[in-house]
Amino acid sequence: IKLLNNGSSVLKHVHRGDVVTAINPKKTAGKKHVVKRVIGKPGDTLVTPRYRESVVKMPPLQYWLEGDHPDKSTDSNSYGPVPLTSITGKAVYIVWPPSRFGAIPERDTFGKKKKRMSTLLHSA
């Protein structure tokens, strides 16, 4: 369970590595929102082996979102870039399970533990 900050000032500063909530582009399984990590931001170029295009240049005000478990995630590899207007909040704390309680780092360092399907080719 993640505690969210839905303030408008937070959404002006969406960074690569942030965990955000967004309106579900596919509206699958009755889910209105998804929780995903920002992999790409406007101007970035990504290599995306699971998307219909193998290289994606991110358009203005669009973000590439992926789940932390890429083999089981419905994310931008399924529905493409997500507009900033669809991002509704940023996860700031993990509250459950108690063993993981604490703040979520503002930016993920993409260490060796994170398995990504898409990789950053060029950052803006």
Secondary structure by P-SEA (a helix, b strand, c coil): cbbbbccaaaaaccccccccccccccccccccbbbbbbcccccbbbbccccccccccccccbbbbbcccccccccccccccccccccccccccccccccccccccccccccccccccccccccc
